Amino acid sequence: MSSEVQVLGDPVERGDEILTPEALAFLAGLHDAFAGRRDELLQARGKRREEARTTGKLDFLPETQEIREGDWQVAGAPEALRDRRVEITGPTDRKMTINALNSGAKVWLADLEDANTPHWQNVVSGQVNLYDAIRETITLESGGKSYALKDDVEHATIVVRPRGWHLPESHLTFGGREGVGALVDFGLHFFHNAAELLKRGKGPYYYLPKMESHLEARLWNDVFTHAEKTLGIEHGTVRATVLIETIPAAFEMEEILYELRDHASGLNAGRWDYLFSVIKYFRDAGEKFVLPDRNSVTMTAPFMRAYTELLVRTCHKRGAFAIGGMAAFIPSKDPETNKGAFEKVHADKSREAGDGFDGSWVAHPGMVELCKEEFDKVLGDQPNQLGRRRDEDWDLSATADQLLDVASTPGGATAGGLRAAVDVGVRYIASWLGGNGAAAIHNLMEDAATAEISRSQIWQWVKNGTTLDTGDVVTAELVRGVLADVRGELAAELKPELLEPAVELFEQVALADEFPDFLTLPAYERIK
């Protein structure tokens, strides 16, 4: 390995078991081989976005038409991933790890990305917790309670979500350059656990976030192949599910699966980040791309229906699993609150199962059975819906116009929606800065996508001079006034050392002249 490795982060308990010389050398090999390509692909994102801004549209790629029309399938699923009807998501803190594995869900999305603040402590301890969980030795004593894996339940299959390509890892340097968060997260997990997982009848499985093109998927595929070869693991052992959570990726679903076909497991409808991406991509392309209040944008909006129907058809045409979106509700002590929320979640999961999805996400163990109930109605004894061959649909696909038909979304921009965006955005950023990337806010489990939607929508409303239901035009001054009010209301709830920087950062990313691509980048500068 040509890259000299330096560990700049402070010592973390049991970190020496993870950051071994051998593991660091493995990471150096990944960075030597792939960090440069990652940089080039990030630059290519900006060029494509600029083209979309000037034309006001995206389209399917003419140069990959043969792939879309070709006869090919992804690799068959390993037994551990054939039934994915309920997947629970959450960060890799020790308590969540145990509760997720005990939850009764088929899969746990072990989140090193949007539900995790990348404090160095979290990055390393998350790997420790995964190491123990895979070996079924994980326990916890906390608050007078003992937590351990149950013997009487089937433990969820672990699928790890590393950070997106855009995020750095500044506590590790390779040849003098800071690390790539995605390569660090994947590399440490794969190095320590791939062989052990295979011994236990499972394997190294991953969720891949934030991709914008099939070329980024090709990079991941090459990373997997390199890692397998380096450690003597059989080619194709890795399985990856890709989150289709950016609008350009929606136009390349088949190409993404094709690039990963030896390692692909499926696609997921990452709907909250997808909304953020639509706003971000067309933030300055005119009023036809201005969305109403976040809570008004449901999965029945025409452009969201086109997105999910295309995803299911694409997956099943290619033998891949289609995984539905998040049910973020957290059960409360108020029966009336629960009743209304449960009805909405039942309807959402029923729609997904009826549309052909093979499974879906929940954010809390208390929602596992509800999701399972709706999918059981459709799946019965079958593990998935891959056999549901809607052959009449295979030659049909959502048109570019349907995917971009934001203007048909019902609802409008309201003063209440503006205030809610500021409130939730500030609350979440404060939580994130404090080290908790999965924040319970107003009975919903929120991750970084929440704050991204909130601040990007406000930026778009200001840019387009959107008029609220009160007749007020959204201006920077109006937003600053709302922000000041929210700051005063939250002063009694949040510590000033978290509230003040959260307010400052929210104003920065919501009202900057130049739109910051990800709020987590300036946020990371504050914690690294």
C-alpha positions in Angstrom: 0.0 0.0 0.0 1.5 3.3 -1.0 -0.6 5.5 1.3 0.7 6.3 4.8 -2.2 6.0 7.2 -2.6 8.4 10.2 -5.2 8.1 12.9 -6.0 11.6 14.1 -9.1 10.9 16.2 -8.9 10.5 20.0 -8.8 7.0 21.5 -12.2 5.2 21.6 -12.9 2.3 23.9 -11.9 -0.9 22.2 -10.9 1.1 19.2 -7.6 -0.8 19.0 -9.7 -3.9 18.1 -11.1 -2.2 15.1 -8.3 0.1 13.9 -5.7 -2.7 13.7 -2.6 -2.3 11.4 -4.1 -4.9 9.1 -7.5 -3.1 8.9 -5.8 0.2 8.3 -3.7 -1.3 5.5 -6.9 -2.7 4.0 -8.4 0.8 4.1 -5.3 2.3 2.5 -5.7 -0.2 -0.4 -9.3 0.9 -0.9 -8.3 4.6 -0.9 -5.3 4.0 -3.2 -7.5 2.3 -5.7 -10.7 4.3 -5.6 -10.5 7.7 -3.8 -9.5 9.5 -7.0 -12.4 8.1 -9.0 -14.8 9.1 -6.2 -13.5 12.7 -6.5 -14.1 12.7 -10.3 -17.6 11.4 -9.9 -18.5 14.0 -7.3 -17.3 16.7 -9.8 -19.5 15.2 -12.5 -22.6 15.6 -10.3 -22.3 19.4 -10.5 -22.0 19.4 -14.3 -25.1 17.3 -14.7 -27.1 19.4 -12.3 -26.1 22.5 -14.2 -27.5 21.0 -17.4 -30.7 20.2 -15.6 -31.0 23.7 -14.3 -30.6 25.3 -17.6 -33.0 22.9 -19.4 -35.4 22.3 -16.6 -35.5 18.6 -17.2 -33.7 15.2 -17.0 -34.2 12.2 -19.3 -33.2 8.6 -19.6 -29.7 8.1 -21.1 -29.6 7.3 -24.8 -26.2 5.8 -24.5 -27.5 3.1 -22.1 -30.6 2.2 -24.1 -29.2 -1.3 -24.9 -28.9 -2.1 -21.1 -32.5 -1.1 -20.6 -33.7 -3.2 -23.5 -31.3 -6.1 -22.8 -32.2 -9.5 -21.3 -30.3 -9.9 -18.0 -30.9 -10.5 -14.3 -29.2 -9.7 -11.1 -27.6 -12.6 -9.0 -30.0 -14.7 -7.1 -30.6 -13.7 -3.5 -28.9 -15.6 -0.6 -31.3 -17.3 1.8 -30.7 -14.7 4.5 -32.1 -12.0 2.2 -35.0 -13.8 0.5 -37.6 -12.6 3.0 -37.4 -8.8 3.7 -41.1 -8.0 4.4 -40.2 -5.8 7.4 -36.9 -3.9 7.8 -36.2 -1.8 10.9 -33.7 1.1 10.6 -31.6 2.8 13.2 -28.1 3.9 14.2 -25.5 1.5 15.5 -25.5 2.6 19.2 -25.4 -0.4 21.5 -29.0 -0.3 22.8 -30.5 0.2 19.3 -28.4 -2.6 18.0 -29.8 -5.1 20.5 -33.4 -3.8 20.2 -33.3 -4.0 16.4 -32.0 -7.5 16.4 -34.7 -8.6 18.9 -37.5 -6.6 17.2 -38.9 -9.4 15.0 -38.0 -7.6 11.8 -36.4 -9.6 9.1 -33.7 -7.1 8.4 -32.0 -4.4 10.4 -30.6 -1.5 8.4 -27.6 -0.7 10.6 -27.2 3.0 9.8 -23.8 4.6 9.7 -25.2 7.3 7.5 -28.2 9.6 7.9 -29.3 8.3 11.4 -25.8 8.6 12.7 -23.7 11.7 13.6 -20.2 10.9 12.4 -18.5 11.9 15.6 -15.3 9.8 15.8 -16.7 8.1 18.9 -19.8 7.1 16.9 -17.8 5.9 13.9 -15.6 3.6 15.9 -18.0 2.4 18.5 -20.5 1.6 15.8 -18.0 -0.8 14.3 -17.4 -2.3 17.8 -21.1 -2.9 18.2 -21.5 -4.5 14.8 -18.5 -6.7 15.6 -20.2 -7.9 18.8 -23.6 -8.2 17.3 -22.4 -10.5 14.4 -20.8 -12.8 17.0 -23.9 -12.6 19.2 -21.9 -11.5 22.2 -23.4 -8.0 22.5 -24.8 -7.0 25.9 -25.5 -3.7 27.7 -26.0 -2.4 31.2 -27.7 1.0 31.2 -30.0 2.9 33.5 -30.4 -0.1 35.8 -31.5 -2.3 32.9 -29.8 -5.2 31.2 -30.0 -5.7 27.4 -29.0 -8.9 25.5 -30.0 -10.8 22.5 -33.1 -13.0 23.0 -32.9 -16.7 22.4 -36.6 -17.1 21.4 -36.7 -14.8 18.4 -35.0 -14.9 15.0 -32.5 -12.1 14.9 -32.7 -9.7 12.1 -30.2 -10.0 9.2 -27.8 -7.1 9.4 -27.5 -4.8 6.3 -25.1 -2.0 6.9 -25.5 1.5 5.4 -22.2 3.3 5.0 -21.9 7.0 4.4 -22.6 8.5 1.0 -19.8 9.2 -1.4 -19.8 12.9 -0.6 -18.9 12.6 3.1 -15.3 12.7 4.3 -13.7 11.0 7.3 -11.3 13.6 8.6 -10.0 11.5 11.5 -8.1 9.2 9.2 -5.7 10.4 6.5 -4.2 8.3 3.7 -1.1 9.8 2.1 -2.0 13.1 3.6 -5.6 13.3 2.3 -8.6 12.9 4.5 -10.4 9.6 4.3 -13.6 8.9 2.3 -16.4 8.1 4.8 -18.0 5.4 2.6 -14.7 3.5 2.2 -13.9 3.7 5.9 -17.4 2.5 6.9 -17.5 -0.3 4.4 -13.9 -1.3 4.7 -13.8 -1.7 8.5 -17.1 -3.7 8.5 -16.0 -5.9 5.6 -12.5 -6.5 6.9 -13.6 -7.6 10.3 -16.8 -9.4 9.6 -17.1 -10.8 6.1 -15.6 -14.2 6.9 -17.4 -14.5 10.2 -20.7 -13.7 8.6 -20.2 -16.5 6.0 -19.4 -19.0 8.8 -22.8 -18.1 10.3 -24.8 -18.6 7.1 -25.1 -15.0 6.2 -22.8 -12.5 4.4 -21.6 -8.9 4.1 -24.7 -7.0 3.0 -25.0 -3.3 2.4 -27.4 -0.4 1.7 -25.8 2.2 -0.7 -27.1 5.7 -0.2 -27.1 9.0 -2.2 -25.9 7.8 -5.5 -26.7 9.9 -8.6 -25.5 7.7 -11.5 -24.7 4.2 -12.7 -21.1 5.2 -12.8 -21.2 5.7 -9.0 -22.7 2.2 -8.8 -19.9 0.9 -11.0 -17.4 2.3 -8.5 -19.1 0.5 -5.7 -19.1 -2.7 -7.7 -15.4 -2.3 -8.2 -14.9 -1.7 -4.5 -16.7 -4.9 -3.7 -14.7 -6.9 -6.2 -11.4 -5.5 -4.9 -12.4 -6.2 -1.3 -13.5 -9.8 -2.1 -10.3 -10.5 -4.0 -8.0 -9.0 -1.3 -9.5 -11.1 1.5 -10.0 -14.2 -0.6 -13.8 -14.0 -0.4 -15.7 -15.5 -3.3 -16.7 -13.0 -6.0 -20.4 -12.0 -5.6 -20.5 -12.7 -1.9 -21.3 -9.0 -1.2 -25.0 -8.1 -1.7 -26.0 -4.4 -2.0 -29.4 -2.7 -2.0 -29.4 0.7 -3.5 -31.5 3.6 -2.2 -33.1 5.4 -5.1 -33.2 8.7 -3.2 -32.0 11.1 -5.8 -33.9 12.3 -8.9 -31.0 11.6 -11.4 -30.8 8.0 -10.0 -34.5 7.5 -10.8 -33.6 7.8 -14.5 -30.9 5.2 -14.1 -32.5 2.4 -12.0 -31.8 -0.3 -14.6 -28.3 0.8 -15.3 -27.5 0.9 -11.5 -28.7 -2.7 -11.1 -26.8 -3.7 -14.2 -23.5 -2.3 -12.9 -24.0 -4.1 -9.6 -25.6 -7.2 -11.1 -23.2 -9.7 -9.5 -23.6 -8.0 -6.2 -27.1 -6.5 -6.4 -30.0 -7.3 -4.1 -32.5 -4.7 -4.8 -33.6 -1.0 -4.8 -35.3 1.0 -2.0 -37.7 3.9 -2.4 -35.8 6.4 -0.1 -38.7 8.8 -0.4 -37.7 11.6 2.0 -34.3 12.1 0.5 -35.9 11.8 -2.9 -38.0 14.8 -2.1 -35.0 16.7 -0.9 -33.2 15.7 -4.2 -36.1 16.9 -6.4 -36.1 20.3 -4.6 -32.3 20.6 -4.7 -31.9 19.6 -8.3 -34.6 22.0 -9.6 -34.4 24.6 -6.8 -33.9 27.5 -9.3 -35.7 26.0 -12.4 -38.9 27.9 -11.9 -42.2 27.7 -10.1 -43.3 24.4 -11.7 -40.8 22.7 -9.4 -41.9 24.4 -6.2 -43.4 21.9 -3.8 -46.1 22.6 -1.2 -45.6 22.0 2.5 -43.7 18.8 3.2 -46.6 17.1 5.0 -48.8 17.7 1.9 -46.5 15.6 -0.3 -47.8 12.1 0.0 -46.8 9.0 -1.9 -50.0 9.4 -4.0 -48.7 12.6 -5.6 -48.4 11.8 -9.4 -44.6 12.3 -9.6 -44.1 10.1 -6.5 -46.4 7.4 -7.9 -44.4 7.4 -11.1 -41.2 6.9 -9.1 -42.4 4.0 -7.0 -44.2 2.2 -9.8 -41.1 2.4 -12.0 -39.0 1.1 -9.1 -41.1 -2.0 -8.5 -41.3 -2.8 -12.3 -37.6 -2.3 -12.7 -36.7 -4.5 -9.7 -39.0 -7.4 -10.6 -38.1 -7.3 -14.3 -34.4 -7.9 -13.2 -35.0 -10.3 -10.3 -34.2 -7.7 -7.6 -36.2 -6.9 -4.5 -38.2 -3.7 -4.3 -38.2 -2.3 -0.7 -40.7 0.4 0.3 -40.3 3.6 2.3 -40.0 4.6 5.9 -42.8 4.6 8.5 -41.3 7.1 10.8 -44.0 7.1 13.5 -43.1 6.4 17.1 -45.9 5.0 19.3 -46.8 7.4 22.0 -48.7 7.2 25.3 -51.7 9.0 23.8 -54.2 6.5 22.3 -55.8 9.0 20.0 -52.4 10.0 18.6 -51.6 6.4 18.0 -55.0 5.6 16.4 -54.7 8.2 13.7 -51.0 7.5 13.0 -51.6 3.7 12.9 -54.4 4.2 10.3 -52.0 6.1 8.1 -49.2 3.6 8.4 -51.6 0.7 7.7 -52.8 2.5 4.6 -49.2 3.2 3.5 -48.0 -0.3 4.0 -51.1 -1.8 2.4 -50.5 0.4 -0.7 -46.9 -0.7 -0.9 -47.7 -4.4 -0.6 -50.4 -4.1 -3.1 -48.1 -2.3 -5.5 -45.7 -5.2 -5.5 -43.0 -4.1 -3.0 -41.3 -7.1 -1.3 -40.9 -5.3 2.1 -40.8 -2.0 3.8 -39.2 0.1 6.5 -40.1 1.0 10.1 -38.2 3.1 12.5 -39.4 1.7 15.8 -39.8 -1.9 17.1 -43.4 -1.0 18.0 -44.3 -0.7 14.3 -42.8 -4.1 13.2 -46.0 -6.1 13.6 -48.1 -3.5 11.9 -46.0 -3.5 8.8 -45.7 -7.3 8.9 -49.5 -7.6 9.1 -50.0 -5.7 5.8 -47.3 -7.6 4.0 -48.5 -11.0 5.3 -51.9 -10.3 3.7 -50.3 -10.1 0.3 -47.3 -12.4 0.7 -48.9 -15.2 2.7 -46.3 -18.0 2.9 -44.3 -16.6 0.0 -41.0 -14.8 1.0 -41.3 -12.1 -1.6 -43.2 -11.0 -4.7 -40.5 -11.7 -7.3 -42.8 -14.2 -8.8 -45.4 -11.5 -9.4 -44.6 -11.0 -13.0 -46.6 -8.1 -14.2 -45.6 -9.0 -17.8 -47.9 -6.5 -19.4 -46.0 -3.8 -17.6 -42.5 -4.7 -18.6 -42.5 -2.7 -21.8 -44.0 0.3 -20.0 -42.1 2.8 -18.0 -42.7 6.1 -16.4 -41.9 8.9 -18.8 -39.5 11.7 -18.0 -42.5 14.1 -17.9 -44.3 11.9 -15.3 -41.2 11.7 -13.1 -40.9 15.4 -13.2 -44.5 16.3 -12.9 -44.1 18.2 -9.6 -46.6 20.8 -10.6 -49.5 18.4 -10.2 -48.8 17.9 -6.5 -51.9 19.0 -4.5 -51.5 21.4 -1.6 -49.8 24.8 -1.1 -47.2 26.6 0.9 -48.5 27.8 4.3 -47.3 29.8 7.2 -47.7 26.8 9.4 -45.6 24.7 7.1 -42.9 27.3 7.1 -42.8 27.4 10.9 -42.8 23.6 11.1 -39.9 23.4 8.7 -37.9 25.8 10.8 -38.8 24.1 14.1 -38.0 20.6 12.9 -34.9 21.7 11.1 -33.4 23.4 14.1 -34.4 20.6 16.5 -32.8 18.0 14.3 -29.6 19.9 13.7 -29.2 20.5 17.5 -29.7 16.7 18.0 -27.2 15.9 15.2 -24.5 18.3 16.6 -25.0 16.7 20.0 -24.2 13.2 18.6 -27.7 11.8 18.0 -28.5 11.5 14.3 -31.8 9.7 14.9 -34.0 12.2 16.7 -37.5 11.7 18.0 -39.4 14.9 17.1 -43.1 15.2 17.4 -43.7 11.4 17.5 -41.6 10.9 14.4 -38.1 9.4 14.1 -36.3 11.9 12.0 -32.9 11.6 10.3 -30.8 14.0 8.2 -33.3 13.9 5.3 -35.8 15.8 7.5 -33.6 18.8 8.0 -32.5 18.7 4.4 -36.1 18.9 3.1 -36.9 21.7 5.6 -34.0 24.0 4.7 -34.0 23.3 1.0 -37.7 24.0 0.7 -37.3 27.3 2.5 -34.4 28.1 0.2 -36.6 27.3 -2.8 -39.5 29.4 -1.5 -37.3 32.4 -0.9 -35.7 32.0 -4.4 -39.1 31.9 -6.1 -40.8 34.5 -4.0 -43.5 31.9 -3.0 -46.7 33.3 -1.5 -48.1 31.6 1.7 -51.7 31.0 2.5 -51.5 34.2 4.6 -50.6 36.3 1.6 -47.1 36.8 2.9 -44.3 36.4 0.4 -41.4 34.2 1.7 -38.4 36.4 2.0 -35.1 36.0 3.9 -36.4 38.6 6.4 -39.6 36.6 7.0 -37.6 33.4 7.5 -35.3 35.1 9.9 -38.2 36.4 11.9 -39.7 32.9 12.2 -36.3 31.5 13.1 -36.0 34.1 15.9 -39.4 33.1 17.2 -38.6 29.4 17.1 -35.2 30.0 18.8 -37.1 31.7 21.7 -39.5 28.9 22.0 -36.8 26.2 22.1 -34.6 28.1 24.6 -36.3 26.3 27.5 -35.9 22.8 25.8 -32.5 22.8 24.3 -29.1 23.5 25.7 -27.7 26.8 24.5 -24.4 25.1 23.4 -26.6 23.1 20.9 -29.4 25.6 20.2 -27.2 28.5 19.2 -25.0 26.7 16.6 -28.1 24.9 15.3 -29.9 28.2 14.6 -26.8 29.6 13.1 -26.3 26.6 10.8 -29.9 26.4 9.8 -29.9 30.0 8.7 -26.6 29.4 6.8 -27.9 26.4 4.8 -31.4 27.7 4.3 -30.6 31.3 3.2 -27.1 31.1 1.7 -26.8 32.8 -1.7 -25.2 29.6 -3.1 -27.1 26.5 -2.1 -25.0 24.1 0.0 -25.3 20.6 -1.5 -25.6 18.9 1.9 -26.1 20.5 5.3 -24.0 17.6 6.8 -20.9 19.0 5.2 -20.8 22.4 7.0 -22.2 20.6 10.1 -19.3 18.1 10.0 -16.9 21.0 10.0 -18.3 22.0 13.4 -17.8 18.6 15.0 -14.7 17.0 13.5 
